[in-house]
Amino acid sequence: DCAASARADPAVADLFNRWRGRGVEFLAIDPHRGEEPARAAAAAGERDVLFPVLLDGRGRLAARLGARTYPAAALLDAAGVLRWRGPVEGLGAALEALAAGTPPAAAELPAGGCAAGR
């Protein structure tokens, strides 16, 4: 488990609840190699994750998104084009910008947190 990721859970849950029903889909990525689906589902339940969890044990999606540590956030449009990536703390502003039809401000992925694919 990643303590930094657990600390980000309330902010992500708040964003999920605010954006639910507005055409925004949330997906959590589990980067642990060899993670069993039942264990991932149990962990998501314990942390009250309200949206699907994708197992990315080979790190393919994380690599595509440029994520080496987590928690991190990424916004993809309906065509799968990466529109923004950065820290969870910047996700709300990025969503607001995209909803207003403007590109979100550039952000860097956080350097701290836990290593993806461990």
C-alpha positions as CSV (number, residue, x, y, z in Angstrom):
1,D,0.0,0.0,0.0
2,C,1.1,3.6,-0.7
3,A,0.4,6.0,2.1
4,A,0.6,9.0,-0.3
5,S,-2.0,7.4,-2.5
6,A,-4.3,6.8,0.5
7,R,-3.9,10.4,1.6
8,A,-5.1,11.5,-1.9
9,D,-8.2,9.3,-1.7
10,P,-10.5,12.0,-0.1
11,A,-9.7,14.6,-2.7
12,V,-10.2,12.1,-5.6
13,A,-13.6,11.0,-4.0
14,D,-14.7,14.6,-3.8
15,L,-13.8,15.2,-7.4
16,F,-15.6,12.1,-8.5
17,N,-18.7,13.1,-6.6
18,R,-18.6,16.7,-8.1
19,W,-18.0,15.5,-11.7
20,R,-20.3,12.4,-11.7
21,G,-23.0,12.7,-14.3
22,R,-21.1,15.4,-16.2
23,G,-19.5,13.2,-18.9
24,V,-16.3,12.6,-16.9
25,E,-15.3,9.0,-16.2
26,F,-12.9,8.2,-13.4
27,L,-10.6,5.1,-13.4
28,A,-8.1,4.1,-10.8
29,I,-4.9,2.4,-12.0
30,D,-3.4,-0.3,-9.8
31,P,0.3,-0.5,-10.8
32,H,1.4,-3.5,-8.7
33,R,3.0,-6.4,-10.5
34,G,1.1,-9.6,-10.0
35,E,-1.8,-8.0,-8.2
36,E,-4.7,-10.4,-7.9
37,P,-8.1,-9.0,-9.0
38,A,-9.8,-10.1,-5.8
39,R,-7.1,-8.4,-3.7
40,A,-7.3,-5.2,-5.7
41,A,-11.1,-5.2,-5.4
42,A,-10.9,-5.7,-1.6
43,A,-8.4,-2.9,-1.3
44,A,-10.6,-0.6,-3.4
45,G,-13.5,-1.5,-1.2
46,E,-11.6,-0.8,2.0
47,R,-10.6,2.6,0.6
48,D,-14.1,3.4,-0.6
49,V,-13.1,3.7,-4.3
50,L,-16.3,4.3,-6.1
51,F,-15.1,3.8,-9.7
52,P,-13.4,1.0,-11.7
53,V,-9.9,-0.1,-10.9
54,L,-7.6,-1.1,-13.8
55,L,-4.8,-3.6,-13.1
56,D,-1.6,-2.3,-14.8
57,G,0.9,-4.7,-13.4
58,R,3.1,-4.5,-16.5
59,G,3.1,-0.7,-16.3
60,R,2.0,-0.2,-19.9
61,L,-0.6,2.4,-19.2
62,A,1.6,4.1,-16.6
63,A,4.4,4.3,-19.2
64,R,2.0,5.7,-21.8
65,L,0.9,8.4,-19.4
66,G,4.5,9.1,-18.2
67,A,3.7,8.2,-14.6
68,R,6.7,6.8,-12.7
69,T,5.2,7.5,-9.2
70,Y,1.8,7.6,-7.8
71,P,-0.6,9.1,-6.8
72,A,-0.8,11.1,-10.1
73,A,-3.6,12.1,-12.3
74,A,-4.2,12.2,-16.1
75,L,-7.0,13.5,-18.2
76,L,-7.7,11.9,-21.5
77,D,-10.3,13.0,-24.0
78,A,-12.9,10.7,-25.6
79,A,-10.4,9.7,-28.3
80,G,-7.8,8.7,-25.7
81,V,-5.6,11.7,-26.3
82,L,-3.7,12.8,-23.2
83,R,-4.8,16.4,-22.4
84,W,-3.2,16.9,-19.0
85,R,-1.2,15.1,-16.3
86,G,-0.1,16.2,-13.0
87,P,-0.6,15.9,-9.2
88,V,-4.0,15.0,-7.9
89,E,-4.2,18.4,-6.3
90,G,-4.3,20.0,-9.8
91,L,-7.0,17.7,-11.2
92,G,-10.0,19.9,-10.2
93,A,-8.5,23.0,-12.0
94,A,-7.7,20.9,-15.0
95,L,-11.2,19.5,-15.2
96,E,-12.7,23.0,-14.9
97,A,-10.4,24.4,-17.7
98,L,-11.4,21.6,-20.0
99,A,-15.1,22.0,-19.2
100,A,-14.7,25.7,-20.1
101,G,-13.1,24.8,-23.4
102,T,-9.6,26.0,-22.5
103,P,-6.5,23.9,-22.3
104,P,-5.5,23.2,-18.7
105,A,-2.3,24.8,-17.4
106,A,0.7,22.6,-17.8
107,A,1.7,20.6,-14.8
108,E,4.5,18.2,-13.8
109,L,3.9,14.9,-12.3
110,P,4.8,14.7,-8.7
111,A,8.3,13.4,-7.9
112,G,7.3,11.9,-4.5
113,G,4.9,9.2,-3.7
114,C,5.4,5.5,-4.5
115,A,7.1,3.9,-7.4
116,A,4.8,2.5,-10.1
117,G,5.1,-1.1,-10.9
118,R,6.8,-2.3,-7.7
